């Protein structure tokens, strides 16, 4: 009987640990994806993050040491150079005195000897608030199903635990 209780405790402990791992693993995965999705291509991505324009590219996105010129409406707001592996990340604050309305941010650089440009449109509200994405942004669709997934995992663990309890009681009844 002691061996049966020990195996039952091991089963429950395993179920609890698996449930906790699934819950924390699902939460970490869900939090990893940025929203809104960033428009980009093989040369990198350019996006508006609050009151900041940001552009980044992975290795090979630009030539090694290629010049980076970040502009807003044609006015240079930041310059830099890509890393030795062609990766880059450059940012600049949106100028405070920028007029309300639609504006365009652009990053100019070079890849395989040919120039390329990344662009993103954004709107400065009339009230002087933070920059908002332009109308070309994708709307948020769907729902956050993370809480439903956690509930499903908890219910599966509870069901598995109940099956274990029933099996244990049947064994105890058969031994008596």
Secondary structure, 3 states (H helix, E strand, C coil): CHHHHHHHHHHHHHHHHHHHHHHHHHHHHHHHCCCCCCCEECCEEEEEECCEEEEEECCCCCCCCCEEEEEECCEEEEEEECCCCCCEEEEEECCCCCCCEEEEEEEEEEECCEEEEEEEEEEECCCCCCEEECCCCCCCCCCCCHHHHHHHHHHHHHHHHHHHHHHHHHHHHHHC
